[in-house]
């Protein structure tokens, strides 16, 4: 008897240690995952947070009344007034090389900013106005502390002369750091200090809207037919297997399919949310079908039996009782599938949404780009100023994904019925 008790104690102790080791391994795995996630998000935030601020410089510019037509402000070239104001501020810039370096202190689009301010306030015409304009990307990066001034002048994009001019402007409090509202209200640009994500965000939103309107009803109806009405024969089993296989097909294949059918065969416009949404719908449809079928299976058979028992037909039972109970899971699966589609780049590249689009789209047939494609374009740009803009755009994309997942959780909790 004592031997049996000792054996039980030894086996129990061994199982207890094994359980402790398994818990330790699980805790270690979770800790490593959280650490990698923290490092990834932290590096993105550290790089991208500075993109939400932009440096501005004050320029005292002469706006002669005889050279500006108040009724045709857009026809006036304000670049010459800006360059003259910079030369007046730093008269020591006499050579052509010095003048080029001087003009590079401000953004290449600064003259358009001046024109917009004059259009908003025509009283500036004929005055010696003090106007704030954006600095160039190189100056903005330097003012944010990303330039090592100890490096040799040949290894920096800013010369020693430019650094002296900037130091003088800082001493005179003519340089400020402001919230970069342009990043949230503008479209793409060749200049890093002028870029914005609004066009890409709206392009992604319109594409997802088209994707949802196409994929959700088709996916739900397909799932209802396969789960509730389709006979269990060999043909339908082949369809089910193919649907499961389509969920694992690389996304670029759907892009090639969209290029061949929607663009080349039907002749739909390139780089539009309409085509982008249709391609994403093809990619998302298998996921929605699988999630919807799982939600339908989760409805207890007693619901169907009770409805059939009181005389309801198969269609009435399905659409009056089963589908409403499965709808929370269907919506959740659909939103999660679209959240995955939001981050896809390859299929959108194939249908031309990689084009350089400055204007913000107004509809699903306007040319635009998408947020992941915009990130791809900026990441491929050689200018240092696009690095922080890329990280900031990734932050916007992550925020978009978090919002979509929160919507899925809220919908599930509000619509979910317990039985």
C-alpha positions, 0 to 999 in steps of 0.5 A: 500500500505504501509503495502505491502511495509513493508511486502516486506521489511521484507521478503527481509531482511529475505532472505538477512540474510538467504543468508548471513548465508548460505555464512558464513556456506559455508565459514566455511566449506571450512575453516575447510576443508583447516585447516584439509588438512593443518594439515594433510599435515603439519604433514606428511611433518614435519615427513618425511622431515628429511628422505631426509637426512642421517648421515654419519661417517668417518672411517679410515680403513686399507685395506691390499693388502695381504688380498684383491684380486683386481680381486675378491673384492666381495669375501672379507669380509670388516666387519672385517676391519671396526670393527678393524678400530672402535676398533682402534679409541676407544681402551677403548672398550675392553669388548664384550658389549662395542664392540657391542655398538661400532659396532652399531654406523654404519649401519649393511650394512656399509661393503657393502658400503666399498666394493662398494667404493673399487670396484669403486676405486681399488687404495684404496687397500693397503692404510689407507683410510678415508671412509664415511659410513652410521650411524645406524638408532638409531644414525641417529635419535639421530643426527636429534634431535629425542632422549631425552638424559635426559631420563634414559639410560635404556629407550634409544636405545643409551647408555651414552658410545655411546653418548660420542663416538658420541660427540667425532666424532662430535668434530673431524668433522667426522660426516656429514649430506648428502642428502639421495640419497639412498631413491630415488635410492634403494629398500626395506631393513631391515635396516631403513637407507638403504631403498628406494622407487624406487622399489615401485615407478617403481612397481606402475608405471608398474602396472598402465601402465598395468591397463591403457592398459587394462581398457582404451580401454575396458572402452571406447568401452563399453561406446560407445556401451552402449551409442550409439549402445545398444538398450534401453531394460531391459537387457541393463538396468540391465547391466548399473545398475550392472556397477554402482554398481561395482563402489561402490564395496569394492576394496578388493573384486577385490583383492579376484577375482584376487586371485581366477582367475589370480593366482589360476586358470590361474597360473600367477606369484604372486607379479608382476605388470602384475597381479597387473595391471589386478586387478586394471583394474578390479577395475577401469573399472566401473569408466572409463565406467561411465566417458566415458558415461558422456562425450559422453552424453555431445556431442551436438546432433547437431553433430550427426545430422549434420554427419548423414545429410551429409550421414555418417553411425552410425559407422562413426558418432560415431568414426569420430565425437562423440568419438574425441569430448568426448575423453578429458573427457574420458582421464580425467576420466581414469587418475582420476580413475587410480589415485584412483587405485594408492592409493589402498592397499587391492587388492594388498595385496591379490595377494601377492604384500606385499612380501619383495622385495629388487631388483628394477623390470625390467619388468611387470613379475618381483616380486615387491611391490607397493608404498601404500603397501610399506607404509603399510609395513614400518608403521607396522615396530617397528623400530623408523627409519621407521616412518620418512621413512613412512611419506617420502614415503607418500610425494612421493605418494602424489607427484605422485597423483598430477602429475597424476591430473596435466596430466589430467588437461593439457590433458583436456585443450589441447584436449578440443574443445568448441562448 
